Amino acid sequence: MSGDLERLRREGRVVVVGASLAGLRAAETLREKGFAGSLTMIGDEPYAPYDRPPLSKTVLLGRATAERTALPRLKEVDATWRLGVAATGLDMAGRRVRLADGDEVPYDRLLIATGVRARPWPREAEAELDGVFVLRTRDDGAALARRLAAGPKRVLVVGAGFTGSEIAAACRERGLAVTVAERGASPLVGALGGVVGAVAADLQRRHGVDLRCGVMVTALEGDAAGRVRAAQLSDGSTVETDVVVVSLGATRNTEWLAGSGLGAGPRGIACDAGCRAFDVRGIVTDDVFAAGDVARCPHPLFGYQFLSLEHWGNAVSQARVAAHNMLSESTDRIPHMEVPAFWSSQFGVNIKSVGVPSLGTEILITQGSLEERRFVGVYGYQGRIIGAVSFDQSRWLPFYQRLIETTAPFPPEFATVDRRAEGRRPLDADFPDPSVPTHGPTVTLSGYSPADRRMTFTPAH
C-alpha cells in the first residue's frame, strides 16, 4: 500500500453528505476496513439515518411510528454528526463542503449520498392547503399517518407508481375511501408495463379503490379556512376529498452542486463503475464518490448505459463499493455490478422484480397466471432476458436473476410447469412512450454522457 493511502487510512478526513441508508452503510464499511481518520456525517434532516420503506407501509397503517424507523447500526462508526444542516456547495479545488450555517468542512475523500426528494404539487398555493401531503421523509410519514388515523372522508392519491399504490393500499386497509388518479393507462405502468399494470389495476379495484386512469388532476380547491376540499380532473369530473397525497415521483438532490464542476444534474451524479464521480468534462475524480438514489453508474448488463436506481438494496451495495474504493489502490478497486432488485407490498400481494423490466419490449408469463394475480413475468429486450417480475411467486426470482446475469436468450429456451413449448407466447410489454411525462419507473437508463443534464418534467396536473 502506498504511503499516501496508508496516511489516508490512518489520519485522513472523509466527509459523507447524506445521513441516509447509503451514507450510514458506507461509514460502517469504512470503519470495518480499517479507516481510523476523521469521519463527518452531514444530513439536512435532524434525525439519524432511518429506513424509508416502512413509511408507506407499517407507519401509515399505525403499526409503527415514524420515530421508530431508525436504521440498525451494524458497526459503531465513531463520526461527527452534523444533522439538521444542509450542504449548499462544493469547492472541488479546495476540497471543502459548504454548509447552510456558513461553515465549511474539509475532506480528503467525499461521498455524496443525498438521495432524492418527493416531487411537490407544482402550484405552490394549492400545495400549501391543509390536507395536501407528499411522502418521503420521516416527518412526512408521521404527519400523513396522523391525518389518516383521524378518519378523513376520502383520500385522493395523485399518481399510481409504487409509492402511490402502497399509500392507496394502506388507506383501504384502514377502511378509508380512496380515489387514485393516474395519467397513465394503469398503475405501475411506467415500471412494469401495461400487461402487468392491468393486473395491478384489477387488484386495486377488487379492493375498493376508485381508480381513475388516463386522467390528470388539473387543480386542487380549498375552503375558506385553507383546507383542501376537492380536486378537478381533466375529464371534467370533481373528487371531493379532505386529504390529497401527491405521489408524482422524485427529484434527485443535486442542486447544491451547481457550479461545482461535478457532472451532476437532474438525472443524478455521473459515476464510473467504481462509484467515482465524473466532472463536467467527463474526467473521473479520485476523491469524490456517489452512492444510492443520487448516483448514475454504467452497468455492463445494460450496454454500459448510466443506470439510476431508487432501490434499497442498490443503495447498500453502492455504499459498500464506494467505501472500499475510497481506501484502495486502483488495482484493488471493485465495480458495482449488482443486478437491480425491488419489492413492494400492496393489497396483500408481494411484488418483486429483478433486472430492468422497464427496458423490456416483450413479456412472457412463465409461471402462474395473470388472472389469478400469482405469476412470474419475464421481460425480453433484443433477444435476451432483461428483467423479471413476480406477484406472490418470488421464489422463482433468483433463478431468473441468474439468467439475466448470463444474458440468457429471450424467450427462454425451456418449458416450465405452466408454459409448454407450444403454449404461451411473448406479449408486447406495453410500456408508455418514454417521452410522455410521468412519474416513471424506479430504474432509469440515461445514456452515455456523464455531463448530460437534459431532462425536463411536466407535472401531471
Secondary structure, DSSP 4 states (H G I P E B T S, - for coil): --HHHHHHHHH-EEEEE--SHHHHHHHHHHHHTT--SEEEEEESSSS--B-SGGGGTTTTTTSS-GGG-BPPPSS----EEEET--EEEEETTTTEEEETTS-EEE-SEEEE---EEEPPPSSHHHHTSBTEE--SSHHHHHHHHHHHHT--S-EEEE--SHHHHHHHHHHHHTT--EEEEESSSSTTHHHHHHHHHHHHHHHHHHTT-EEEES--EEEEEE-TTSBEEEEEETTS-EEE-SEEEE---EEES-GGGTTSSBSEETTEEEB-TTSEEEBTTSPEEEEEEE-GGGEEEE-GGGTT-EEEE--HHHHHHHHHHHHHHHTS-GGG-----PPPEEEEEETTEEEEEEE-GGG-SEEEEEEEETTTTEEEEEEEETTEEEEEEEES-GGGHHHHHHHHHTT-BSS-SS-BTTB-TTS---EE--PPPTTS--S--SEEE--S-TT----------
